[in-house]
């Protein structure tokens, strides 16, 4: 996640805005949430992020890579966090 934050030009905001840094850390903490709750909590968390292009890209990246992304041996639609 930190690499993507840097890639999207969000590093300064992450370093200076404690609330924003907390939101990013909450996304990575979703790996510790029961699988059935991941999507709903991600959607709730997404609503807390500021509405701007870079944050939208970060959320889209996280969702496509870590929530909906392909995993070996998984059936289509299965969460990556399982």
Secondary structure, 3 states (H helix, E strand, C coil): CHHHHHHCCCHHHHHHCHHHHHHHHHHHHHHHCCHHHHHHHHHHHHHHCCCCHHHHHHHHHHHHHHHCCCCCCCCCCCCCCC
